[in-house]
């Protein structure tokens, strides 16, 4: 009886606390409906003008294109919903939302093509060829616009889900820090719960309170109700038995509280994780991407084609920059020995952005190092020339590395190419970043560049090595353009 009272109380509270979620879903539905309607109408007008054409079918049967467009719009809208593209979990961060929209729309038009072939219904090719790319583009643009609004709300502390972290002290603090840093995901950790631990145990350097220590699911549920908790994140180190965790999952589900399980492994990209249910137990398989065989061939082919085209297209700019640097005095290029794939050294090319005696002056400036401990960086380095400041700001000094990519010393995307002095200071795990070719750009380039700490730079490079994919490379290249024009961390 008490349990039913708690559930009813929680249901009543949820209706008031989660008002932002139905509003966001309603906005998604409205945008999708408007985009699909516009796409269908625009495709009809371009294909047939304002005339009411007909779709020819088998045995001379025909359908009105206006009515057919109405049916297609409804089916397209339903397909987006079935694909789970409007799930709150995917909104605000990551690429899953865009991937699901693209996948659902592609499947819808593929299904339409199969239907046309099987039934001999002859849809106008112009109609389809306009509707598909236009629809995909507008849907993605609409989702991106809504995401900007959602991100804006979350930065102001709105549209967030209150999360209770269940774990031990160390794992709980780690998960708390991750969720706090990723606030745009919408998960806001507000408290801890340490089931099975002695009362009075504390977590240092964290302001969030500890709300309890009991392993009883009803007690945990009571705490959630009293503190308006909307999701429970269970990390490693908790002392709940499998049966207790299952019961907790039932109680939370009945009270409309989300249950999130966070495994102990970190820095694992989604495509590497595969779940296999085995006798009711979800086993998580973590695959390791290998940059060899066909995948390596594809990556190398992309590097050769893009670097060759880049050198040809950018040749006028490269010539102009080279002339300006030469007029400024000194050599055009600066060649520096860097450590590449599996420890092999190579000469990395850059446009010279410093005075010719920069290496000698570096010894005098060591005390003013503003870098991250291993790397030497200064926000206002006196060795940088006036031309050098400009070409560094927009990463133009890096363009000659397209030659390094073409000859195979580097890749378009990869870890930052280190100096030999840096490699000599590596800890054991850092050597894994040498398992792939260094890149002109990488996660370090799009995540802060010179503003990153040494530990964060290494973590990003290792994340890239462990989770490499062709799609991931294209995403990094796209983000690089935005990072270059933002000029953040470029010095």
Steps between C-alpha positions, in 0.01 A plus 500: 500500500784734595674412174192595297482832684864571411439412135195727478691778669790459259269496198336824616839668554634385165217674319624833638875437504551378144297760316800581279510149353152493338558855378822399324339189349204709383739749340679215323172361369390844379832567322500157337141547383574846355818382325333193351197701385718766339719236332203312352334821374824644360584172322149492349522861375848454349400172333151586376446869565160576652336225298357194668696213345434130542712199598471218248465150640451144381220423250454868419397594852591850616513699823475870555843646593343735756344211688812290453717781640274521806544125563876518445527788749317300768712189441822705502398665829421159654832357378691773685311409816555126461875558455508653851641826361287705742628326812596754768812296577662597167429872516761765572822306453660252262410397146241228568206733443627604156597144412152370583330775296723428200456124539120518533460728198733286288316183596167666424600595146668163443177336607312727262729395214449130583124553519506674161696213344286224651165658416602667171387835639693756299590793727650798318879488536526878531254489791712244691838650410389837638310376806776277643801737520282803578319313777820368656664841491205687648436238769863511613500881494181512708643252752819704522303821566294338775817358651645855522198607706523192723871554557430863589244393760732241651785748532262712707416201723165419338375189316716277722427157649584469871720193550580298813838321477511156665852359543802501729691822575769476230283381210222734605725804495632400156148467358394823672787690337420355157131591521580846633742570214244372247210713619379546144393135504223606736607275791558704817650304795361647823569238767666168592374179652746244641306174554666257739757745636523622857324823587725802519709404196566813293621592151771766501503810278133460400218725618219254419357332813485129583133411548524150642678170549223236504479219242119485524340604169199658673731720706687609185167570331388707800818709474436553129144616566595738778781658296323517164749262337411424137777251415726264692850430366654181639878484471747231605589443864146495639408220739164406356452133416366410152160427658496833682600686185223326304242593766626858497456508122139383536420760766659781304321401179165493679570851627610632159860553614771414247766242583846553346780243534853641466772233449847549647671535160551854372573670164306240300314621190146374436573290186747287700233390749279201420247354742424127506219380729594164653248332731365839599845653558609775255861429409688802362751416228764766428664464159838651412525683166813412304648736245611226262380311196216655303436774758863612481481496118189721505660746742821516294302548177309790656828651620660480154199636311422783744862609550567502125183700429579729792848580369361570153205714614699689762806552279425874440464561875815301577698699243377836633573406863844372398585827326386707801711291740802528269464878483490504879851351498623143547392163361140430399466161664590368843583129518491331838568141591192335647418146616248319284349155453652241735778737603639574153628856466429730206545863399174689549455805274344828611503857378758684711315713755792582733829681478789295364671460840184385680656184644784696665256754647283218638761425770468857628120477511465164680405677823201664328355175366119515500464154351371188668823384660646293216424732207655847480235762420467875550184694420712801395823336386753773407662264249190501277516744208213730397426279201534197726229624737252525214574164339496329842165654590338334198729190499639597158847408625386135513402477131844378374433184703272393215828394338581285804157340459552440128835321551364293789671649805174636638124468462231765468362397840694353789681579826720809515852421365728513809860611538756240602553687829128460574504128420791456744268627776210269411352268758427147385140559384596807293704286259172363359449829314790394275300201372346722230644767274498853640254741340474857380189520715345285769289504813761725666454754218121521538494485881714794608840471327763679714253557787493127584695349788757233422282231659197609298702505177620144562148386594356637176776343291448162669124531451561550129730197479253279689187615313622582150255485209466653153178679600677632809777643280248688286332642811837623631579661162164678508557620857853614409362764262291646782794483745733681257260791450426514871877547554467372859826365642700594189837645597 
